[in-house]
Amino acid sequence: MIEERVARPSSAPPGPLFSRAAVLASCAGFVLIGALQALYGPAIPALRAEFGLSPSAAGLGLSAHFVGGVAGVLLFDRLYGRIGNRRLLGSSYLLMAVGAASFALAPDWPTALAAALLAGLGFGGIDYGLNQLFAVGFGHRSTAMLNILNAHFGIGAILGPAVIGAVGSEHYPAVFLVFALANLPLLLCLRGVRNQVPAMAGERAVGGAVLGRSLGSVLAVFVVLYVLHVGIEAGVGGWEPTHLETVGYGAGAAATATSVYWLMMTVGRFLAAPLALRFSAQAIITVSCAGMTVCLLAATVPALAPYAYAGVGLFIAPIFPTGLPWLNRAAPRARRAGALVIAASMAGGVAAGPALGKAIEWSGVRAVPLLLCGVSALCLSATLWLIRATRSR
């Protein structure tokens, strides 16, 4: 049951939700959570050697991180508006720092998994807390600021594996420890965050923004959109190298093309920021889903595949950050809506691997772009439905 309550507006005098230093610290925080998520994979060879793990057992580190992330989103959503923004963010940074340090120093694999879960809990709190605050804290600039914030996640996701690759996976404990320490200076910048929950404009409006459809239906389709598009994001990132090698590219070229895909996701969010000041969220997401669908269809042609996957990264980039302000305007009374879609996006990333793997078992690796193209078409259909359902009076 969706909780439909209105957060109590702050009685604090009007003022910016973030100081300039706090905005920069928030972007640095997203670099850190992007790096943390990306560190587990490159560390797998050293984890297997140290703890005597099978490949599937070593992969449980990232799974524990995602489980903690979903729990962190849901937990801190319950606390949002009750304990103050500074305490919410500060406790999240501390949990992530303690979890990362404990993972680095863990004497055995069960302890390491518990530490990854703890770090994921802080990860989820930061992911939810900053996305939620940026979605309501910058007025008409919120969509642009969310794209900039999430672009820094991509920077971290690129830097994390690069650092592991430079120092060697056997030195992963030192990397995790440095990462843990890097969280601590950000605590000093929390004084630049307003402590009270800002009242959203939609909460002061008479009536809802949803027209002709139940609030539950609109939220359900937003969740579907987030699950599916994150599934595509993870699916391309996980299967692009295998697909490219299957259609004739070398391992090095396939790996480089996959790196370009992640790079284009980061570039796409920076490019979307100025566009968000001129075009509506609905228009941006519609173009993104349509472009993503066309690029995935083009990826079925081997000669075009590397370039088409780069295009997918460019088009998929704005969907996650651009959808949150749209959701807040469409369903201002459903206070937990943001938490649901952020948690759903994490669940989509976890479920994408097994689901796509099973589909590939039936259809073969060459069908990867076609399968993802079908999912992308569903994203476009969901977006068009939401545009009709959330049309303002």
C-alpha positions as CSV (number, residue, x, y, z in Angstrom):
1,M,0.0,0.0,0.0
2,I,1.5,3.3,-1.1
3,E,1.7,5.8,1.8
4,E,0.0,9.0,0.8
5,R,0.9,11.6,3.4
6,V,2.2,15.1,3.0
7,A,5.5,15.9,4.8
8,R,5.1,18.8,7.2
9,P,6.5,21.9,5.5
10,S,9.4,23.6,7.2
11,S,8.7,26.6,9.2
12,A,12.3,27.8,8.6
13,P,12.7,31.1,6.7
14,P,13.1,30.7,2.9
15,G,16.6,30.1,1.8
16,P,18.7,27.8,-0.4
17,L,18.6,24.1,0.5
18,F,22.3,23.7,-0.3
19,S,25.2,26.1,0.0
20,R,27.7,26.1,-2.9
21,A,30.2,24.1,-0.8
22,A,27.4,21.6,0.1
23,V,26.6,21.2,-3.6
24,L,30.2,20.4,-4.4
25,A,30.4,18.0,-1.5
26,S,27.3,16.3,-2.7
27,C,28.8,15.8,-6.2
28,A,31.9,14.4,-4.5
29,G,29.7,12.1,-2.5
30,F,28.2,10.7,-5.7
31,V,31.7,10.2,-7.1
32,L,32.4,8.1,-4.0
33,I,29.2,5.9,-4.3
34,G,29.9,5.4,-8.0
35,A,33.4,4.3,-7.2
36,L,32.3,2.0,-4.3
37,Q,29.8,0.1,-6.5
38,A,32.4,-0.3,-9.2
39,L,35.2,-1.5,-6.9
40,Y,33.9,-5.0,-6.1
41,G,34.1,-6.4,-9.6
42,P,37.8,-5.6,-10.2
43,A,38.7,-6.9,-6.8
44,I,37.2,-10.4,-7.5
45,P,40.5,-12.1,-8.5
46,A,42.2,-11.0,-5.2
47,L,39.1,-12.0,-3.2
48,R,39.0,-15.4,-4.8
49,A,42.7,-15.9,-4.0
50,E,42.5,-14.6,-0.5
51,F,39.4,-16.4,0.7
52,G,39.4,-19.4,-1.7
53,L,36.1,-18.5,-3.4
54,S,34.3,-19.7,-6.5
55,P,33.4,-17.0,-9.1
56,S,29.7,-17.1,-8.0
57,A,30.7,-16.8,-4.3
58,A,33.0,-13.9,-5.0
59,G,30.2,-12.1,-6.8
60,L,28.1,-12.1,-3.7
61,G,30.1,-9.1,-2.5
62,L,28.3,-6.8,-5.0
63,S,25.0,-8.6,-4.3
64,A,25.4,-7.9,-0.6
65,H,26.1,-4.3,-1.4
66,F,22.9,-4.0,-3.5
67,V,20.8,-5.7,-0.8
68,G,22.2,-3.1,1.7
69,G,21.5,-0.4,-0.8
70,V,17.8,-1.3,-1.1
71,A,17.5,-1.6,2.7
72,G,19.2,1.8,3.0
73,V,16.8,3.5,0.7
74,L,13.8,2.1,2.5
75,L,15.2,2.8,5.9
76,F,16.2,6.3,5.3
77,D,12.9,7.1,3.6
78,R,11.3,6.3,6.9
79,L,13.6,8.7,8.7
80,Y,13.4,11.4,6.0
81,G,11.8,14.5,7.6
82,R,12.1,13.1,11.1
83,I,15.8,13.3,12.0
84,G,16.9,16.2,9.8
85,N,18.8,16.2,6.5
86,R,22.2,16.6,8.0
87,R,21.9,13.7,10.4
88,L,20.5,11.5,7.6
89,L,23.4,12.3,5.2
90,G,26.0,12.2,8.0
91,S,25.0,8.8,9.3
92,S,25.0,7.5,5.7
93,Y,28.5,8.7,5.0
94,L,29.7,7.1,8.3
95,L,28.0,3.8,7.6
96,M,29.6,3.7,4.1
97,A,33.0,4.6,5.5
98,V,32.8,2.0,8.3
99,G,31.5,-0.7,5.9
100,A,34.2,0.0,3.3
101,A,37.0,-0.1,6.0
102,S,35.6,-3.3,7.5
103,F,35.5,-4.9,4.1
104,A,39.2,-4.0,3.6
105,L,40.2,-5.5,7.0
106,A,37.8,-8.5,7.1
107,P,39.5,-11.7,8.3
108,D,37.0,-14.0,6.5
109,W,34.4,-14.0,3.8
110,P,31.2,-13.9,6.0
111,T,32.6,-10.8,7.7
112,A,33.4,-9.2,4.4
113,L,29.9,-9.8,3.2
114,A,28.5,-8.3,6.4
115,A,30.7,-5.3,5.8
116,A,29.6,-4.9,2.1
117,L,26.0,-5.0,3.4
118,L,26.8,-2.2,5.9
119,A,28.5,-0.1,3.2
120,G,25.5,-0.7,1.0
121,L,23.2,0.6,3.7
122,G,25.1,3.9,3.7
123,F,25.3,3.9,-0.1
124,G,21.5,3.6,-0.2
125,G,21.0,6.5,2.3
126,I,23.2,8.8,0.2
127,D,21.7,7.8,-3.1
128,Y,18.2,8.3,-1.8
129,G,18.9,11.3,0.4
130,L,20.7,13.4,-2.2
131,N,18.5,12.5,-5.1
132,Q,15.4,13.4,-3.0
133,L,16.8,16.7,-1.8
134,F,18.1,17.7,-5.2
135,A,14.7,16.8,-6.7
136,V,12.9,19.4,-4.5
137,G,15.7,21.8,-3.6
138,F,16.4,23.8,-6.7
139,G,13.0,24.8,-8.1
140,H,12.9,24.8,-11.9
141,R,16.6,23.9,-12.0
142,S,16.1,20.6,-10.0
143,T,16.1,18.4,-13.2
144,A,19.4,20.0,-14.4
145,M,21.0,19.7,-11.0
146,L,20.0,16.0,-10.7
147,N,21.6,15.3,-14.0
148,I,24.8,16.9,-12.9
149,L,24.7,15.1,-9.6
150,N,24.2,11.7,-11.2
151,A,26.8,12.4,-13.8
152,H,29.3,12.4,-10.9
153,F,28.2,8.9,-10.1
154,G,29.4,7.9,-13.5
155,I,32.8,9.6,-12.9
156,G,33.2,7.5,-9.8
157,A,32.2,4.3,-11.7
158,I,34.9,5.0,-14.3
159,L,37.6,5.9,-11.7
160,G,37.1,3.0,-9.3
161,P,38.1,0.2,-11.7
162,A,40.9,2.4,-13.1
163,V,42.4,2.7,-9.7
164,I,42.2,-1.0,-9.0
165,G,43.7,-1.7,-12.4
166,A,46.6,0.7,-11.7
167,V,47.5,-0.6,-8.3
168,G,46.6,-4.3,-8.9
169,S,43.6,-6.2,-7.4
170,E,45.8,-7.6,-4.7
171,H,46.0,-4.2,-3.1
172,Y,42.2,-3.8,-2.9
173,P,42.2,-3.4,0.9
174,A,44.3,-0.2,0.6
175,V,41.9,1.2,-2.1
176,F,38.8,0.5,0.1
177,L,40.6,2.1,3.1
178,V,41.4,5.2,1.1
179,F,37.8,5.3,-0.1
180,A,36.5,5.0,3.5
181,L,38.7,7.9,4.6
182,A,37.6,10.1,1.7
183,N,34.0,10.0,3.1
184,L,35.0,11.8,6.3
185,P,35.8,15.3,5.0
186,L,32.3,15.5,3.4
187,L,30.9,15.5,7.0
188,L,32.3,19.0,7.4
189,C,30.3,20.3,4.5
190,L,26.9,19.2,5.9
191,R,26.6,22.5,7.7
192,G,25.7,23.9,4.3
193,V,22.6,21.7,4.0
194,R,19.3,23.0,5.4
195,N,18.2,20.7,8.1
196,Q,14.5,20.9,7.6
197,V,12.5,19.1,4.9
198,P,11.5,21.6,2.2
199,A,7.9,21.8,1.2
200,M,7.3,20.8,-2.4
201,A,5.2,23.1,-4.5
202,G,2.9,20.3,-5.4
203,E,2.0,19.8,-1.7
204,R,0.5,23.3,-1.6
205,A,-1.5,22.8,-4.7
206,V,-5.2,22.0,-4.5
207,G,-5.9,18.6,-5.9
208,G,-3.4,16.2,-7.4
209,A,-1.4,16.3,-10.6
210,V,-2.7,12.9,-11.7
211,L,-5.7,13.1,-14.1
212,G,-7.9,10.3,-15.0
213,R,-5.8,7.6,-13.5
214,S,-5.3,6.3,-9.9
215,L,-2.2,7.4,-8.0
216,G,-1.4,3.7,-7.5
217,S,-1.4,3.0,-11.3
218,V,0.8,6.0,-12.0
219,L,3.4,5.0,-9.4
220,A,3.3,1.4,-10.6
221,V,4.2,2.5,-14.2
222,F,6.9,4.8,-12.9
223,V,8.4,1.8,-11.0
224,V,8.1,-0.3,-14.2
225,L,9.9,2.4,-16.2
226,Y,12.7,2.5,-13.6
227,V,13.1,-1.2,-13.3
228,L,13.2,-1.7,-17.1
229,H,15.6,1.1,-18.0
230,V,18.1,0.1,-15.2
231,G,17.8,-3.4,-16.5
232,I,18.8,-2.2,-19.9
233,E,21.7,-0.2,-18.4
234,A,23.0,-3.2,-16.5
235,G,22.2,-5.6,-19.4
236,V,24.3,-3.6,-21.9
237,G,27.1,-3.1,-19.4
238,G,27.2,-6.8,-18.6
239,W,26.6,-8.4,-22.1
240,E,28.1,-5.9,-24.6
241,P,31.6,-7.4,-24.4
242,T,30.2,-10.9,-25.0
243,H,28.0,-9.9,-27.8
244,L,30.7,-7.9,-29.6
245,E,33.2,-10.9,-29.3
246,T,30.5,-13.2,-30.6
247,V,30.0,-11.1,-33.8
248,G,33.7,-10.9,-34.5
249,Y,35.4,-8.2,-32.4
250,G,38.5,-8.9,-30.4
251,A,38.4,-9.0,-26.6
252,G,40.4,-5.7,-26.3
253,A,38.1,-3.9,-28.7
254,A,35.0,-5.2,-26.9
255,A,36.3,-4.1,-23.5
256,T,37.1,-0.6,-24.9
257,A,33.7,-0.3,-26.5
258,T,32.1,-1.1,-23.1
259,S,34.1,1.5,-21.4
260,V,33.0,4.0,-24.0
261,Y,29.4,3.0,-23.2
262,W,29.8,3.9,-19.5
263,L,31.7,7.1,-20.5
264,M,28.8,8.2,-22.8
265,M,26.4,7.7,-19.9
266,T,28.3,10.2,-17.9
267,V,28.6,12.6,-20.8
268,G,24.9,12.3,-21.5
269,R,24.0,13.5,-18.1
270,F,26.2,16.6,-18.3
271,L,24.7,17.3,-21.7
272,A,21.1,16.9,-20.4
273,A,21.6,19.5,-17.7
274,P,21.3,22.6,-20.0
275,L,18.5,20.8,-22.0
276,A,16.5,20.3,-18.8
277,L,16.3,24.1,-18.5
278,R,14.6,24.4,-21.9
279,F,12.6,21.2,-22.3
280,S,10.2,19.3,-20.1
281,A,11.1,16.1,-18.3
282,Q,8.5,14.3,-20.4
283,A,10.0,15.4,-23.6
284,I,13.6,14.5,-22.6
285,I,12.6,11.0,-21.4
286,T,10.5,10.4,-24.5
287,V,13.4,11.3,-26.8
288,S,15.7,9.2,-24.6
289,C,13.6,6.1,-24.8
290,A,13.0,6.5,-28.5
291,G,16.8,7.0,-29.2
292,M,17.7,4.1,-27.0
293,T,15.3,1.8,-28.9
294,V,16.7,2.9,-32.3
295,C,20.3,2.4,-31.1
296,L,19.6,-1.1,-29.7
297,L,18.0,-2.0,-33.0
298,A,21.1,-0.7,-34.9
299,A,23.3,-2.8,-32.6
300,T,22.0,-5.9,-34.3
301,V,24.2,-4.9,-37.3
302,P,27.7,-6.1,-36.4
303,A,29.5,-3.2,-38.2
304,L,27.4,-0.6,-36.2
305,A,27.2,-2.4,-32.9
306,P,30.1,-0.6,-31.0
307,Y,28.8,2.9,-32.1
308,A,25.2,1.9,-31.4
309,Y,26.0,0.8,-27.8
310,A,27.7,4.2,-27.3
311,G,24.5,5.8,-28.4
312,V,22.5,3.7,-26.0
313,G,24.7,5.1,-23.2
314,L,24.1,8.7,-24.4
315,F,20.3,8.3,-24.6
316,I,19.7,6.3,-21.4
317,A,21.8,8.7,-19.3
318,P,19.1,11.3,-18.5
319,I,16.2,8.9,-17.7
320,F,17.0,8.2,-14.0
321,P,17.7,11.8,-12.8
322,T,15.1,13.4,-15.1
323,G,12.2,11.2,-14.0
324,L,12.5,12.1,-10.3
325,P,11.2,15.7,-10.5
326,W,8.5,14.5,-12.9
327,L,7.4,11.9,-10.3
328,N,7.4,14.5,-7.5
329,R,5.2,16.8,-9.6
330,A,2.9,14.0,-10.7
331,A,2.4,12.5,-7.3
332,P,3.2,15.2,-4.7
333,R,1.1,13.5,-2.0
334,A,2.8,10.1,-2.3
335,R,5.7,10.9,0.0
336,R,7.4,7.5,-0.5
337,A,7.3,7.6,-4.3
338,G,10.9,8.6,-4.7
339,A,12.1,5.8,-2.4
340,L,10.0,3.2,-4.3
341,V,11.5,4.1,-7.7
342,I,15.1,4.4,-6.4
343,A,14.8,1.0,-4.6
344,A,13.1,-0.4,-7.8
345,S,16.1,0.8,-9.9
346,M,18.5,-1.1,-7.6
347,A,16.3,-4.2,-7.8
348,G,16.2,-3.9,-11.6
349,G,20.0,-3.9,-11.7
350,V,20.1,-7.1,-9.6
351,A,17.4,-8.9,-11.5
352,A,18.7,-7.9,-15.0
353,G,21.6,-10.4,-15.0
354,P,19.7,-13.6,-14.2
355,A,16.7,-12.6,-16.3
356,L,18.7,-11.6,-19.4
357,G,20.9,-14.7,-18.9
358,K,17.9,-17.0,-19.1
359,A,16.6,-15.3,-22.2
360,I,20.0,-15.6,-23.9
361,E,20.0,-19.3,-23.1
362,W,16.9,-19.6,-25.2
363,S,17.8,-17.2,-28.0
364,G,21.6,-17.1,-28.2
365,V,24.1,-14.2,-27.6
366,R,23.5,-12.6,-31.0
367,A,20.0,-11.8,-29.8
368,V,21.2,-9.6,-26.9
369,P,20.5,-6.2,-28.6
370,L,17.1,-7.4,-30.0
371,L,16.0,-8.6,-26.5
372,L,17.1,-5.2,-25.0
373,C,15.4,-3.4,-27.8
374,G,12.1,-5.0,-26.9
375,V,12.6,-3.9,-23.3
376,S,13.4,-0.4,-24.5
377,A,10.2,-0.3,-26.5
378,L,8.3,-1.1,-23.3
379,C,10.1,1.8,-21.6
380,L,8.9,4.1,-24.4
381,S,5.3,2.8,-24.1
382,A,5.4,3.4,-20.3
383,T,6.6,6.9,-20.8
384,L,3.8,7.7,-23.3
385,W,1.3,6.3,-20.9
386,L,2.6,8.4,-18.1
387,I,2.5,11.6,-20.2
388,R,-1.2,11.0,-20.8
389,A,-1.9,9.9,-17.2
390,T,-0.1,12.9,-15.5
391,R,-1.3,15.6,-17.8
392,S,-2.1,18.7,-15.6
393,R,-5.6,20.2,-15.4
